[in-house]
Amino acid sequence: MGKDKMTVGLVYGGKSGEHEVSLQTAFAVMNAFDFNKYELLPFYITKQGHWKVGQKLSAPFTSQEQLLLQENSGDTAEAMSILFSRLTSEDSDLDVVFPLLHGTYGEDGTIQGLFEMANIPYVGAGVLASSAGMDKVIMKKLFAEAGLLQCKYQYFNVSQWERESDELIHQIEQNLGYPCFVKPANLGSSVGISKAGNRQELEQAIGFAFRFDLKVIVEENVDAREVEVGVLGNELPMASVPGEIVTSSEYYDYQAKYIDGKSQMIIPAMIDPDLADRLREYAVQAFKAIEGSGLCRADFFVRRDDGKILINEVNTMPGFTPYSMYPLLWRETGVSYAELLDRLIGLALDRFEKRQKLEYANTDV
């Protein structure tokens, strides 16, 4: 006879600038789970990349500090032993993993590869979609291939910048103009982003961005409304109602996103139904363009002068506290926070089962 409850591994923390945000998310998710259906196994990854694994939980932690699992918790070797137990035993302690990691080493495909090697179902995007969704340049190329409009941009790596900075600056000034935005290609949560209004600021912004990545992207400034759509599903994804970000900050930066509460989320966005329908359609197209699964949040610009919709980016592990945009979009669409968790776990198991049926060698020969 099978177990009454499903065991869900919650993985949080991580070697990322968004470590603290991940802890907030894990605490919120843990407190929203239905413990009649699930028991949780907490996996905490320190900022140095060490793993700690706690005891199974049949009720949530009462404080966020407990997430750090400093006492009586297993180390990296024990955590890996549990993760990889499905390879050696039919009777694994773990049914599915829910990564609640933002940024590098979390939503960039690296940990998804670890779960693939462990042959364990996991919530959210696979290796390809995660890494494509983390690299702004690759993402933009996939959007272009899918026929989605986007703002003008230019990118280069550190060795190109060292060899031909004058030429690159000239091209940026000709093609994008000022002001423009300079970003590391691979960092989440607006870390390392600067707005440049002249050549001196541009050079400083590029130098700053190269502290965080080996590839930098520069984008034109667009006078636009910022509208976001949640996507949920695997092969047949659905889109939520759109929501709008209204911020008092110059742009939607790390400070405005998580800390100072200056940006407001208006859900549903006050836009006409035709525009809302097109945004939802484009969100699904963007999700399919990166070969997404489980969930993503698609972020758009709606240009003020002509109403054109430009895709900005997709986020394969969007903020997931009850007050984050993604769950709020779904709440307004009729899916509660607890139901969202159920659906995401169902989608993870469904994707895993389908992939288990694939053959990895030609057995007919």
C-alpha positions as CSV (number, residue, x, y, z in Angstrom):
1,M,0.0,0.0,0.0
2,G,1.3,3.5,-0.9
3,K,2.0,6.4,1.4
4,D,-0.9,8.5,2.5
5,K,1.0,11.8,2.0
6,M,3.3,12.9,-0.8
7,T,6.8,14.1,0.4
8,V,7.8,17.4,-1.2
9,G,11.4,18.6,-1.0
10,L,11.5,22.3,-0.6
11,V,14.8,23.7,-1.8
12,Y,15.6,27.3,-0.9
13,G,18.4,29.7,0.0
14,G,21.1,29.4,-2.6
15,K,24.4,30.8,-3.8
16,S,22.7,33.9,-5.2
17,G,22.1,37.6,-4.6
18,E,18.5,36.7,-4.0
19,H,19.2,34.3,-1.1
20,E,17.0,36.3,1.4
21,V,14.1,36.6,-1.1
22,S,14.2,32.8,-1.5
23,L,13.9,32.4,2.3
24,Q,10.8,34.6,2.3
25,T,9.3,32.6,-0.5
26,A,10.1,29.3,1.2
27,F,8.5,30.4,4.5
28,A,5.3,31.6,2.6
29,V,5.0,28.4,0.6
30,M,5.6,26.2,3.6
31,N,2.8,27.9,5.4
32,A,0.4,27.5,2.5
33,F,0.8,23.8,1.9
34,D,-2.0,21.5,2.9
35,F,-0.3,19.2,5.4
36,N,-3.2,16.7,5.2
37,K,-1.9,16.0,1.6
38,Y,1.8,16.7,1.9
39,E,4.7,16.4,4.2
40,L,7.7,18.6,3.5
41,L,11.4,17.9,3.6
42,P,13.4,21.2,3.9
43,F,16.7,21.5,2.0
44,Y,18.6,24.7,2.7
45,I,21.5,25.8,0.5
46,T,23.9,28.3,2.2
47,K,25.3,31.3,0.4
48,Q,28.5,29.3,0.0
49,G,26.6,26.5,-1.8
50,H,26.6,24.0,1.1
51,W,23.4,22.0,1.6
52,K,21.6,21.2,4.8
53,V,18.6,18.9,5.1
54,G,16.2,18.9,8.0
55,Q,13.7,16.4,9.3
56,K,10.3,15.8,7.6
57,L,7.7,18.3,8.6
58,S,4.1,17.6,9.2
59,A,3.5,21.3,10.1
60,P,5.2,24.5,8.9
61,F,8.1,26.2,10.8
62,T,6.8,28.9,13.1
63,S,9.6,31.4,12.2
64,Q,11.7,32.2,9.2
65,E,14.9,31.6,11.3
66,Q,14.1,27.9,11.5
67,L,14.6,27.7,7.7
68,L,18.4,28.0,8.2
69,L,18.4,24.5,9.8
70,Q,21.5,25.1,11.9
71,E,21.0,22.3,14.5
72,N,20.5,18.6,13.9
73,S,20.5,18.9,10.2
74,G,22.2,16.7,7.6
75,D,25.1,18.0,5.5
76,T,25.6,18.2,1.7
77,A,26.5,14.5,1.5
78,E,23.3,13.5,3.3
79,A,21.2,15.9,1.2
80,M,22.6,14.4,-2.0
81,S,22.0,10.9,-0.7
82,I,18.3,11.7,-0.2
83,L,18.0,13.5,-3.5
84,F,19.7,10.6,-5.4
85,S,17.9,7.8,-3.5
86,R,15.5,7.1,-6.3
87,L,18.4,5.8,-8.4
88,T,19.2,3.1,-5.9
89,S,15.8,2.3,-4.3
90,E,12.2,2.1,-5.3
91,D,11.3,3.2,-1.8
92,S,12.6,6.8,-1.9
93,D,11.8,9.3,0.8
94,L,11.2,12.0,-1.7
95,D,8.4,12.2,-4.3
96,V,8.9,15.6,-5.9
97,V,11.2,18.6,-5.4
98,F,10.0,22.2,-5.4
99,P,12.9,24.6,-6.0
100,L,12.2,28.0,-4.6
101,L,15.5,29.5,-5.7
102,H,15.9,32.8,-7.6
103,G,18.8,33.9,-9.7
104,T,22.1,32.1,-10.3
105,Y,22.4,28.5,-9.4
106,G,18.7,28.3,-8.9
107,E,16.7,29.3,-12.0
108,D,19.5,29.1,-14.5
109,G,19.4,25.4,-15.3
110,T,22.2,24.2,-13.0
111,I,20.0,22.8,-10.2
112,Q,17.5,21.5,-12.7
113,G,20.3,19.4,-14.2
114,L,21.1,18.0,-10.8
115,F,17.4,16.9,-10.4
116,E,17.5,15.4,-13.9
117,M,20.6,13.3,-13.0
118,A,18.8,12.2,-9.8
119,N,15.8,11.2,-11.9
120,I,13.4,13.1,-9.6
121,P,10.3,15.1,-10.6
122,Y,10.7,18.8,-10.0
123,V,8.5,21.9,-10.2
124,G,9.0,24.4,-13.0
125,A,11.1,24.9,-16.1
126,G,13.6,22.3,-17.3
127,V,17.3,22.7,-17.9
128,L,17.0,24.4,-21.4
129,A,14.1,26.8,-20.5
130,S,15.8,27.7,-17.2
131,S,19.1,28.6,-18.8
132,A,17.5,30.3,-21.8
133,G,15.3,32.3,-19.4
134,M,18.2,33.4,-17.4
135,D,20.4,34.6,-20.3
136,K,18.8,37.8,-21.6
137,V,20.6,37.6,-25.0
138,I,19.6,34.0,-25.7
139,M,16.0,34.7,-24.6
140,K,15.8,37.7,-27.0
141,K,17.0,35.6,-29.9
142,L,14.3,33.0,-29.1
143,F,11.7,35.7,-28.9
144,A,12.8,37.1,-32.3
145,E,12.6,33.6,-33.8
146,A,9.0,33.4,-32.4
147,G,8.1,36.7,-34.1
148,L,7.6,38.6,-30.8
149,L,8.4,42.4,-31.0
150,Q,11.0,43.7,-28.5
151,C,13.0,46.8,-27.9
152,K,16.3,47.5,-29.7
153,Y,19.4,46.1,-28.0
154,Q,23.0,45.4,-28.4
155,Y,25.3,42.9,-26.5
156,F,29.0,42.0,-26.2
157,N,31.3,40.1,-24.0
158,V,34.2,41.3,-21.9
159,S,36.9,40.5,-24.5
160,Q,35.0,42.4,-27.2
161,W,34.7,45.4,-24.9
162,E,38.4,45.3,-24.1
163,R,39.3,45.2,-27.8
164,E,36.8,47.5,-29.4
165,S,35.1,49.7,-26.8
166,D,35.1,52.9,-28.9
167,E,33.4,51.1,-31.8
168,L,30.8,49.5,-29.5
169,I,30.0,52.9,-27.8
170,H,29.6,54.5,-31.3
171,Q,27.1,51.7,-32.3
172,I,25.1,52.1,-29.1
173,E,24.9,55.8,-29.6
174,Q,23.8,55.4,-33.2
175,N,21.4,52.5,-32.7
176,L,20.0,53.0,-29.2
177,G,20.7,56.6,-28.2
178,Y,20.4,58.0,-24.7
179,P,19.1,57.2,-22.2
180,C,19.7,53.5,-22.4
181,F,19.8,50.6,-19.9
182,V,22.9,48.5,-19.2
183,K,22.5,45.0,-17.7
184,P,24.5,41.9,-17.0
185,A,23.2,39.3,-19.3
186,N,22.7,36.6,-16.7
187,L,21.6,38.1,-13.4
188,G,18.1,38.1,-11.9
189,S,16.3,40.8,-9.9
190,S,17.8,43.9,-11.5
191,V,21.1,43.6,-9.8
192,G,23.9,45.4,-11.7
193,I,21.5,47.4,-13.9
194,S,22.2,51.1,-14.6
195,K,20.6,53.8,-16.6
196,A,23.0,55.8,-18.8
197,G,22.3,59.3,-20.0
198,N,25.6,60.1,-21.7
199,R,28.8,58.6,-22.8
200,Q,30.6,58.9,-19.4
201,E,27.6,57.2,-17.6
202,L,27.5,54.5,-20.3
203,E,31.2,53.6,-19.8
204,Q,30.7,53.5,-16.1
205,A,27.5,51.4,-16.4
206,I,29.2,48.9,-18.6
207,G,32.2,48.6,-16.2
208,F,29.7,48.1,-13.4
209,A,27.7,45.4,-15.3
210,F,30.9,43.5,-16.1
211,R,31.4,43.0,-12.3
212,F,28.5,40.6,-12.4
213,D,28.8,38.8,-15.7
214,L,31.1,38.2,-18.7
215,K,28.4,39.3,-21.1
216,V,26.5,42.6,-21.1
217,I,23.4,43.8,-22.9
218,V,22.4,47.4,-23.6
219,E,18.8,48.2,-24.3
220,E,17.0,51.3,-25.6
221,N,14.8,53.3,-23.3
222,V,11.1,52.7,-24.0
223,D,8.4,55.0,-22.8
224,A,5.9,52.4,-21.9
225,R,3.6,50.8,-19.3
226,E,4.9,47.7,-17.7
227,V,2.4,44.8,-17.8
228,E,3.0,41.2,-16.6
229,V,1.1,38.0,-17.3
230,G,1.4,34.7,-15.4
231,V,1.6,31.4,-17.4
232,L,0.7,28.0,-15.9
233,G,0.9,24.6,-17.6
234,N,3.1,22.3,-19.7
235,E,2.1,21.5,-23.3
236,L,-1.2,23.4,-23.0
237,P,-0.3,26.5,-21.0
238,M,-2.9,29.0,-19.7
239,A,-2.4,32.7,-19.2
240,S,-3.6,34.8,-16.2
241,V,-5.2,38.2,-16.3
242,P,-2.5,40.9,-16.9
243,G,-1.3,43.1,-14.1
244,E,0.5,46.4,-14.3
245,I,3.5,47.7,-12.4
246,V,3.4,51.3,-11.4
247,T,6.5,52.5,-9.8
248,S,7.8,55.7,-8.3
249,S,11.3,54.6,-8.9
250,E,13.1,55.4,-12.2
251,Y,12.7,51.8,-13.3
252,Y,11.6,48.6,-11.6
253,D,14.8,47.9,-9.7
254,Y,15.8,45.5,-6.9
255,Q,15.0,48.2,-4.3
256,A,11.5,48.8,-5.7
257,K,10.8,45.1,-6.3
258,Y,11.4,43.7,-2.9
259,I,12.3,46.3,-0.3
260,D,10.7,49.7,-0.2
261,G,7.2,49.0,-1.4
262,K,7.2,52.0,-3.7
263,S,6.0,50.0,-6.7
264,Q,2.3,49.2,-6.9
265,M,0.7,46.2,-8.6
266,I,-2.6,46.9,-10.3
267,I,-4.4,43.6,-10.9
268,P,-6.1,43.3,-13.3
269,A,-4.4,46.0,-15.3
270,M,-6.7,48.8,-16.5
271,I,-6.4,48.0,-20.2
272,D,-9.0,47.3,-22.8
273,P,-10.1,43.6,-23.4
274,D,-8.5,43.3,-26.8
275,L,-5.1,44.4,-25.5
276,A,-5.5,42.0,-22.5
277,D,-6.2,39.1,-24.9
278,R,-3.2,39.9,-27.0
279,L,-0.9,40.1,-24.0
280,R,-2.2,36.7,-22.8
281,E,-1.6,35.2,-26.2
282,Y,1.9,36.6,-26.4
283,A,2.7,35.4,-22.9
284,V,1.9,31.8,-24.0
285,Q,4.0,32.3,-27.2
286,A,6.9,33.5,-25.1
287,F,6.6,30.5,-22.7
288,K,6.6,28.2,-25.7
289,A,9.5,30.1,-27.3
290,I,11.8,29.1,-24.4
291,E,10.2,25.7,-24.1
292,G,8.8,26.4,-20.7
293,S,7.1,24.1,-18.3
294,G,5.2,24.6,-15.1
295,L,5.2,28.3,-14.7
296,C,6.6,31.6,-15.8
297,R,5.8,35.3,-15.6
298,A,6.1,37.1,-18.9
299,D,6.9,40.8,-18.7
300,F,5.9,43.3,-21.4
301,F,6.2,46.9,-22.3
302,V,3.1,48.5,-23.9
303,R,4.5,51.5,-25.7
304,R,2.7,54.8,-24.9
305,D,3.0,56.5,-28.3
306,D,1.6,53.7,-30.5
307,G,0.3,51.0,-28.1
308,K,2.7,48.4,-29.5
309,I,3.4,45.3,-27.2
310,L,7.1,44.6,-26.7
311,I,8.2,41.5,-24.8
312,N,10.8,42.4,-22.2
313,E,11.6,39.1,-20.6
314,V,10.2,35.9,-19.0
315,N,11.0,34.8,-15.4
316,T,11.0,31.1,-15.0
317,M,10.9,31.2,-11.2
318,P,9.0,34.4,-10.4
319,G,8.6,35.8,-6.9
320,F,6.2,33.4,-5.1
321,T,5.2,34.9,-1.8
322,P,1.4,35.4,-1.5
323,Y,2.1,39.1,-2.2
324,S,4.2,38.6,-5.3
325,M,2.9,39.4,-8.7
326,Y,2.6,35.8,-10.0
327,P,0.4,34.3,-7.3
328,L,-1.7,37.5,-7.2
329,L,-2.3,37.3,-11.0
330,W,-3.6,33.8,-10.6
331,R,-5.7,34.7,-7.5
332,E,-7.4,37.3,-9.6
333,T,-7.8,34.7,-12.4
334,G,-9.5,32.3,-9.9
335,V,-6.7,30.1,-8.7
336,S,-5.9,30.3,-5.0
337,Y,-2.3,30.1,-3.6
338,A,-2.8,26.6,-2.2
339,E,-4.4,25.4,-5.5
340,L,-1.5,26.9,-7.4
341,L,0.9,24.7,-5.3
342,D,-1.2,21.7,-6.1
343,R,-1.3,22.4,-9.8
344,L,2.5,23.0,-10.0
345,I,3.2,19.7,-8.3
346,G,0.7,17.9,-10.6
347,L,2.4,19.5,-13.6
348,A,5.9,18.4,-12.3
349,L,4.7,14.8,-11.9
350,D,3.0,14.7,-15.3
351,R,6.1,16.0,-17.1
352,F,8.2,13.4,-15.3
353,E,5.9,10.5,-16.2
354,K,5.9,11.5,-19.8
355,R,9.7,11.7,-19.9
356,Q,10.1,8.4,-18.2
357,K,8.5,6.7,-21.2
358,L,11.2,8.0,-23.5
359,E,13.8,5.5,-24.8
360,Y,17.5,6.4,-24.6
361,A,18.8,3.8,-27.0
362,N,17.6,2.0,-30.1
363,T,16.5,-1.4,-28.7
364,D,15.2,-2.7,-32.0
365,V,18.6,-3.3,-33.5
